[in-house]
């Protein structure tokens, strides 16, 4: 899901560089992706890219940015597409599809992807399953904040930071989770207005917040399960938690990495091959072991320790499902309201 969830400046710079570079060369496939799956060493993306190149001779050009950033870039390049594949989070993948940035494609694994994890029109499919969470600095706090209201304590002044809704997938997820937890948009945005007193400021990247929590510069940040667990080896002080809402319940929802074939992709055949490769049983069986995520295929059930620990972790929290089409319909207005109430 990294200097993650948007290496905004670097990602944009790389995107500019690639537009002027050898993107049209044969034997190449270009993927624009939200950050997260290229984290750590080894990481799942590079492991699979290397195997793909070895098997096919096709070189993978990988460009990373925030969930919204990569979609915005594809939109800007619409008249002269540079990317073959898009990987991003909801609702950005739905936005890309609705704006005509993705073309229908039926991968070999389509029948193994559950109906709720793919577009009925075949424009995108879940690649790696993931969930929203929060992290805290276990060296500074003896226990995680129990509720969202606990985060309003003055002791957290400038010690909380979450990525910006509308720019980062995880930041958008925070906004949706708060609205869900508080039961309405009015109550949710009122809470986010209050939380702003403790918020250090906006961040286009979720992934970069992890190091700040680990060093104690901030105590609490947002994240996602796949990303944060993969970061723990390099950031030993971070811990995952889910604050409870007014009803006393902790909940979360799935924010999968989705994959789609870009409309007008310069190397569409190579893109189809890479999508098939990443959704193959062999690649999906390594998702939990290497990426700390959960496979998208319903016929893949890894037995590794990570897979078992992820299932145990997710059993601690209730899982709900957003109406993503409604989220997409409301997104522009909701993000504008977020900016209004937070002054960001």
Protein Blocks (a to p, Z undefined) as FASTA:
>chain_A
ZZghiafklmmmmmmmmmmmmmlpghiacddddehjlgcjddfklmmmmmmmmmnopacd
dddddfklmmmmmmmmmmmcfbfbdcdddfklmmmmmnopaccdddfklmmpcfklccfk
lpaccfbdcdddddddfklpmbdcfbfklmmpmklgoiaccddehjamklmmmmmmmmmm
nopaklmmmmmmmmmmmmnbdcfbfklmmmmmmnomambdcddfklmmmmmmmmmmbccd
ddddfkopacdddddddddddehiablmlmmmmmmmmmpmklmmmmmmmnopacfbfkbc
cfbfklmmmmmmmmmpccddddfklmmmmmmmmmmmmmmmnoZZ
